[in-house]
Amino acid sequence: MKRWIAQHQPGWPLWSVCDPHSADAWMICGQSVEVLGRDALVINHAHESGQQFTLNRAEVDRPLAFSTPLPEGFASAEFFDASDEGSVRQRLQRFEAWLRPLRTQFALGALLVERMREFPRGVVHLLQEEKLIAVIDMDRGLVGLHTPARPIDLDMVRWVAAATPSHDIPPSFMRLSLHRVLWTFAVRTVRQVLPARYRERTIYLRRVPRVPARWFEESHLRFMRELMVRPGTLEEMRARMDVKDVEIEQCATALYYGGGLTTDPESARRAELTARRALVALHFDKSSPETVAHSRPEISEMAALSSILKDTRHSPLRAVAPGPNEHRYLKMPY
């Protein structure tokens, strides 16, 4: 099944297997499921490794499906035959339909990376013929996206600078921060889009990216902590973190497009206190009055805990025993 998942089908996203907590979708072995109640499940790792997860289906925030056969007493409309390539591909296409808003944001992020420098200021309208698909407010760092828009719609848009400095985004549009859209693209792309200067110059922490705390992987947190201790080049950071070249570049790419990095030491110096406070705030619950009082409103969404990705209220999939797992947790790197 893993081989089928990794095959790229023309016109469709490319899937990859990743950490379950950062996955866009879950494929779960039905035989590994134990039913605890109406919505509560225990997922046992195959081959008796001892790894277990608990899952409350009422909390699930992404598409999932279970391979057949399903355990006795367990019912789900979302199932597939893991031994049948057609069934697996059909399930992936259902995932992709469910994830259309995310895929559209990814496509918009890709366009922004390519064309942002052409429109450094002001408001830009993305038009499909005369239909407004998106509004990009560069000055305020906001994006308005037509909710039914598909990735293919963005392939056919014209970029038009607004004739007047209007900042209005239609009320029916999805409103997102510019950095949030860019982050959505950066963590999934397989392209090398990190600017060349970040491979050559010393990198500084400018701010903690203003994205939900659950989006940070441990590598992002460690990269920021290391930069706060001592700025460094990409190669120095790779050696300090003892990771592969591709991993350190992926990490730096996400943080850069999230607005977190700079190669300007003076810019970093001016922002150091705010960045340090935001980084410290990642170790406390956002409901803490002390954290809220010392955090900027833009980062109040970052409910930070001792572990962002595991065993927190942000992840409906909770590990209850150590060990590897062989279920398929999927991300679309495109």
Secondary structure, DSSP 8 states (H G I E B T S, - for coil): -HHHHHS--TTS---EE--GGG-SEEEEEGGGEEE-SSSEEEEE-GGG---EEEEEGGG--S-EEEESS--TT---S-EE-TT-HHHHHHHHHHHHHHTHHHHHHHHHHHHHHHHGGG--SSEEEEEETTEEEEEEETTTTEEEE-TT--HHHHTT-EEEE-SS------TTSEEEEHHHHHHHHHTT--S--S-THHHHS-BEE----SS-GGG--HHHHHHHHHHHH--B-HHHHHHHHT--HHHHHHHHHHHHHTT-EES-HHHHHHHHHHHHHHHHHTTS-TT-HHHHHHS-GGGTT----SSSSSSSTT-SEEEEE-S---SEEEE---
